[in-house]
Amino acid sequence: MTLLVGPLARTDTVKVTVALPFLLKEELERYAEVHSKAWNQKVEAADLIPHMLALILAKDREFRRTIRAKKRPSAD
């Protein structure tokens, strides 16, 4: 089985509180169940959130393009 979110690495963390719609939380919990089985490692749904967000930011081409454009020196 190949899931978009791979095994979870340990990282330094900062606590952020997020409110989720009920149905999204249920779906996230189902994903955590599938992820736990796929990687043979119990994972809580909340532990997946930072990895999912990181994956979205890494894969969002328009976001990356915008960040790169801001880093370029202006031709003024």
C-alpha positions in Angstrom: 0.0 0.0 0.0 1.3 3.4 -0.9 -0.2 6.4 1.0 0.6 10.0 0.3 1.8 10.4 3.9 4.7 8.1 4.7 6.1 7.0 8.0 6.2 9.9 10.5 9.5 11.4 11.4 10.1 13.0 14.8 10.5 16.8 14.7 10.6 19.7 17.0 7.1 21.0 17.5 5.0 24.1 18.2 1.5 23.7 19.5 -1.3 25.2 17.4 -5.0 24.8 18.1 -7.2 24.1 15.0 -11.0 23.7 14.8 -12.1 21.0 12.3 -15.5 20.3 10.9 -16.9 17.1 12.4 -16.9 15.2 9.1 -13.3 16.2 8.4 -12.2 14.9 11.9 -13.9 11.6 11.2 -12.2 11.3 7.9 -8.8 12.1 9.5 -9.4 9.4 12.1 -10.2 6.9 9.3 -7.0 8.0 7.5 -5.0 7.4 10.8 -6.4 3.9 11.0 -5.4 3.1 7.4 -2.0 4.8 8.0 -1.4 2.7 11.2 -2.1 -0.5 9.3 0.0 0.5 6.3 3.1 1.3 8.3 2.4 -1.1 11.1 2.8 1.7 13.6 0.0 3.2 15.7 -0.6 6.9 14.9 -3.1 9.3 16.3 -5.1 11.4 13.9 -3.7 14.7 15.3 -0.2 13.5 14.7 -0.9 13.3 11.0 -2.0 16.9 10.6 1.4 18.6 10.5 2.7 16.0 8.0 -0.3 16.5 5.8 0.1 20.3 5.9 3.8 20.0 5.1 3.0 17.7 2.2 0.4 20.2 0.8 2.8 23.1 1.1 5.6 21.1 -0.6 3.4 19.9 -3.5 1.6 23.2 -4.2 3.3 24.5 -7.3 1.7 27.9 -7.3 2.8 28.5 -3.7 6.4 27.4 -4.5 6.4 29.7 -7.6 5.2 32.6 -5.5 7.9 32.0 -2.8 10.6 31.7 -5.4 9.5 35.0 -7.1 9.6 36.8 -3.8 13.2 35.6 -3.2 14.4 36.9 -6.6 16.0 40.4 -6.5 13.9 42.9 -8.3 15.1 44.5 -11.5 14.4 48.0 -10.4 
